[in-house]
Amino acid sequence: MNLPEYGHVVKVRTPSMFPVLLVLFLPQAPSQQPPTQDPRVVFQRAQNALLNRDYASAEKGFQRVLLLDPRSAAAYSNLGVVYMRTERYDSAIRAFQEAKKLAQRMPGIDLNLGLAYYHKQEFTKAIREFSQVLQARTDEYQARYLLGMSYFLDDDYQHAVQVLEPLASGERDNLDFLFALGICYGKLKRGEESQKAFDQMLRLGGDTAHMHFLLGKAYLDLYQNEQAREELEKAISLDPKLGFTHFNLGVAYQRMGMLQEAAKEFDAEMPLTPREPWSYESRGEVCLHLNQPDEAIRFYRQALARQPQLPKSLAGLGKAYVQKGETAQGIRYLKKALAFDPGNASFHYQLGQAYRKADQSQEAEKELATAQKLQAAAREKQAERLSGKAPLPSPPAQRP
């Protein structure tokens, strides 16, 4: 790709196996400035630091380039790479967006921005970026793979199948791919094809903890709770420290009404995935069902400390405070939950009930009426209320 006044694109692969495009924009004419003031020299030093995984020096270097040349798309792009590798995805997104403003129609930047959204689990935005890559490069394998996975993780199973099926011959040994495709087929009531995908997983994976985890998570997603329980228990017997396994088993127990067993599994998961909020959130929900509002509040706050904008945890806090008799506090948190998820019928209903307890009948009737209007759509979503979690599927290695 040729751009005026700029150079070339270099591809490297990160330790986590996804490609990072380092977009290097180099002036055509040699600079006459002193080395410390020459953005080309500073850029090269920062680039070397990035390649050597000295991310602190790379970050300072690219920031220095931007002080010398605020319109350097390359510096913004590579700064985004630094932020991606250090898992600062919000900062990465901002950097890639600035790069896009300065160097439009560059698929490499779109791909990196999509990856940042993917890792931040903002899949609708990731879909937009990967789609833009494919508009420019129809043969970009990783963008197509990630687009299919983003559709899958965004619960758009029809589009996921349309994108992933053409890749099946090259991914028949990829457990993550078979896992996603098998669930998509199951959700679309294509049972025979779903079973074939799971059978292939079993042939490949053998009797391993990871294999039983994937099968258990797949059964959980398809609401085959007893089969999920069996597979997840097998996984734990083989590797009790495998991340997300205790959580998903807890979900299976929770769905089956085995709340004490669910609580034990959520507790077991917490030290294994300490940065994830899901076990704390689910533990809070169990406490609510057991009429333990103080404990529920403690767990919901721990979930929100890890991810402050979780609507379900905010609503859980609201319900816990209402359960304690602190209705005004409960209303405050339920309104916060609705600010992040205004179409949630359950939240509107809970807020309406809280207003009734507070003798605010006009507000109560308004919220209950809104809940009723949303109820039809909510019925479908209610079936997905208790859902499992898993690590993001890893993108494939770069294909020729």
N, C-alpha and C positions, 0 to 999 in steps of 0.2 A: 504494500500500500504506500503510495507516494503522497506526501503532503508538502506544501511549500515551506521551505526553510527548515525542514526537519529530516531526521534520519530513519532509523530502523526499529523493528520490534524484536525483542528477545524473549523467548519462552523459557521458563524454568518451572520445576515442579516442587511444591512445598512438601514438608514431611508428612502432612495429612493426605497426600495423594491427589489433591486437586490442583489444576494448573493455575499458575499466576502469570499474567502477561505483564511484563515490565516494559512499559512503553517509553522508549528513549527518544527524546526529541533533541537533536544536536544541531547547533548552528552550522551552516555551511562554511562560513568564513572563519578563519582562525581569529581568536580574540587577542586584543592588544592590552587587556587589563592585567593588573597584578594578579597572581594566582589566588590570593584570598578574596579578591573581588570578582573573579571570573566565574560566572555561574556554571560554565562547562566543567571547570576543574572541580568545583565544589560538588557538582552533580556526580561526577565520576567517583569521587571519594565516597559519597553516600551510597552509590550503586555498589561499590566494592564491599562496603560494610553490610549492605543488605544481602549480597551473595554469601558473605561469611557469617550470616545470622547474628550480626552485631546490631540488633534492632534499635538500641538506644542511640548509637552513633548515626545510624541511617536516618532515624527520625530527625535528629538535630540537623543533619546535613541537608535533607530535602526541605526542611523548614527554612534553612539558610538560603537555599536556592530561591525560594519563594519571596524572601525579602529582597533579593537582588533582581529577580525576574518574576513579578507577580502573575504573569500570564504564561507560566511554564506548565503546560498540561502534563508533561512528563513527571515533573516534581509532584504534582497533585496525585497522579496515578500511582507512582511508586510509594508515596506516603500512604496511600490507601492500602497498598500491599503490606507495608509495615504494620498498619493497624489490623489488617486481617490476620496476619501471622501471630499477633499478640492478642487476638480475640477481642479487639475493641471495635465491634462491628458498626456502632453508630458513627464513630469517627471515620471509619473506612467508607461508609456510605456517603458522608459529607465530602470526603476527599474525591471520590470517584465522580460524584455529581459535579464538582467544580471542574474536574478534568473533562467531563462531557461537554460542559459549556464552552470550553476552549478548543476542543478537538472533537467536533461532532462526526457522526457516522464512522466511529472506530469500534468494530466489534469486540476487540480485546478489552476495552474499557467497559462495554456493556456486559461482557461475560463476567468480569471481576465484580461489577456492581450486582449482577444477579447472584453471584456466589455469596456476597456479603448479606444480601437479603435472605438467601437460602439458609445460611448459618444462623441468622437472626430469627428464622422461622416465620418470616413474612413472605409466604409463598405466592400470594397473588402478585406482589411486586416483583418477585423473582421470575415469575412466568412472563411478565411484560418484558423484562430485560433479555431473557433467553430467547424469547420470540423475536426480538429485534436483532439478536445475533444471527438467527437462522434466516431472517430476511436478507441479510447481507451475505451470509455464507451457508448455503443450504446443506453443505456436506460437513458442517461442524458437529462432530460426533458427541463431544462432551456437552455441548449446549442442548442437543436433542435429548440425550440421556437425562440431564438435569431438568429439562422442561417436563419430561414424563414423570420424573420423581416428584417434581413440585406439584403437578396436577394430582398425583396420588396423595401427597401429604396435605393437599388442600381439599381432599375428599371429592375431587372431580374425576370419578373413576372412568367415565366414558372417554374423556379426552386423554387420560393417562394411558388407557389401552391403545387408543389410536396412535399415540406417539411411541409407546414402548414396544408394541408388537413387532414392528419392522426391525427392531434391534435384537430380537429374541435369539436368532441363530448365533450371534456373537456373544451372548451373555448367558448361554445355557449352563455355564459353570459358576455363575455369580449368584450366591445365596440371597443377597439383598434384592437383586433384580427378580428372582423367582418368588421371593416373599411378597414383593409389591404386586407383581403380576397376578399371583395366586389370589391375593386379597381382592384385587380389582375384579377378577373374574367372578369371585364369590359374591361380591356386592352387586354385580350385574346379573346374578342368577345363572351364570354359566358354570354350573357345578362340575361338569366333567373336566373342563379345561382347568378349573381351579384345582381339582384333585391331582391332575397330571403335574401341575407346577409344584404342588407340595410333595408328591411322590419323587419328583426329580430332586427336590431339596433333600429329602431323606436319603436318597442314594448317594448324593454328594457329601452330605454333612456327617453321616454316620451317627453313632451313639455318643454325641458330644453335648456338652452343656449348651454351647451356642446354638446347635441345631435344635435342641428341644426348646430353647428360649424362642427361637424364631417361629417354630410351629405353634408354641403356646400363644405367642402374641398374635399370630395369624388367626387362630381359633377364637381368641378374645375379640379381635376386630369383627369377626363374623358372628359374634354372640353365641358361640358354641362353648358355653362356660365350663361344662364338665370336662370336655376334651382339653380345653385350655388349662384347667387346673392340673390335669394329669401330666401334661407336657412340662408345665412350669415347675411342678414338684420334682420331676425327673431332672430338670436342669439344675435345680438347687442341690439335689443329692449329689450331682457330679461336680458342681462348683458353687458353693454357697456364697461366694464373693462376686459373682457375675452381676455387673450393674444392671439395674432396671428389672431384674428377674423377681426379686421380692416384691417390688411395687406392683408389677402386673399380676402376680399371684394374689396380692392383697385386693386388687380390683376384682379378680374372679371371686374371691371369698365374699367381698362386699356385695357383689351382685347376687350371690347365693344366700345372703342374709346371715353370713357367719362373721359377725362384726368383731368379736374378740380375736378371732384368727386373723382377720384383715388388719386389725390394729398392730398385731405382732409383726406382720410382714412389712407394714409401712415403717415401723420402728427399726426393723432390720435393714431396710433400704437406706435410711438417712445417712449413716456413716459411709455408705458405698458411693453415693452420688450427692455429696454434701452441698453442691452448688445449685442443685435442682429444687424447685419449690413443690413438686407434685406430691411427694410423700407427706409433707407437712400439711398441705391443703386437704388431702384425703383423710389424714389423721384427724384434722379439725372436723371434717364432716362426720366421721365416726363418732366423735365426742358429742356432736349435736344430737345424733340419733340416740346416744346413751344418756341424754339429758345432763351433760357435763359442760355447761357453757363456759366456765372459767378455763378449763383445759382447752376447749375449742378455740377460745380467744388467743390463748398462748400459741397454739399451732398455726392458726391463720396469720398471726403477726410474724411468725418465723417464715412462712411462705412469702409474705409481702416484703420482708426484708431482702429476700432473694430476687423477687420480681414485683416491683411496687404496683404494677397496673393489672393485676389479676382480678378480673371481674368476679369470678366465683369466690375467691378468698375475701374480697371486700363485702360481697353479699353474705358470705358466711359469718363474717364479723357482725354484720348488721343483725342477722338472725340470732346470733349468740347473745348480743346485748338485749334484744327484745325478749329472749328466753329468760334472761336475768332480771327483767323488769326495768331495764334502763332504755326505755323506748325512744327517747329523743336521740340518744347516741346511736341506737339501731337505725333510725330513720336516716341519720347522716351518712352512715356507711352504705345503706341500700341505695341512696341517691348517688353516691360515688360510683357504685357498681354500675348503675344505669347510665352514667356518663360515658362509660367505656363500652357498654353493651345495651344500647337503648331499645333494641328489639327483643329483649329477653322477657318472655311472658311471665316466667316464674319470679323474676326480680320485681316486676310490676305488681304481681299478686302479693308477694311478701311485703312490699312497701304499703300496699293498700291495707293489709291486715295490721301493719304497725300503726298506720294512721288511725284506724278504728280504735286500737288500744289507747291511742293518745286523744281520743274523742275529737278527731278532726275529720268529721264525716264527709265534708265536701271533697277534700283531697283524697279520702279513702275511696269514694265512689268513682272518682276520675281514674285512679290507678287500677281499680278492679275492672272498670270498663275497658281500659286499654289492654289489660291482661286477657280479657275475654276475646277481644278482637285478634290478638296474636296467638290464641290458643291452638288454632288449627295447624299453623306452621310449627308451633312448639311441640305438638305431639310427635312429629317426626324427629325433631331434635332430642326429645326426651329419651328416646331409645339410645342415643349416643352420650348420655350425660356422664356415665361412668366409663371412661375410655382408658386404655392402656397407654404406655409411653415406651419409646425405644430411642436409641441413638439415631441420629440422622444417617440414612444410607450414604456411604462414601461414594463420591463420583469415581468413574473408572479412570484408569490411566489413559494418557493421551494416545489416540489412535493415529496411525499414519494417514 
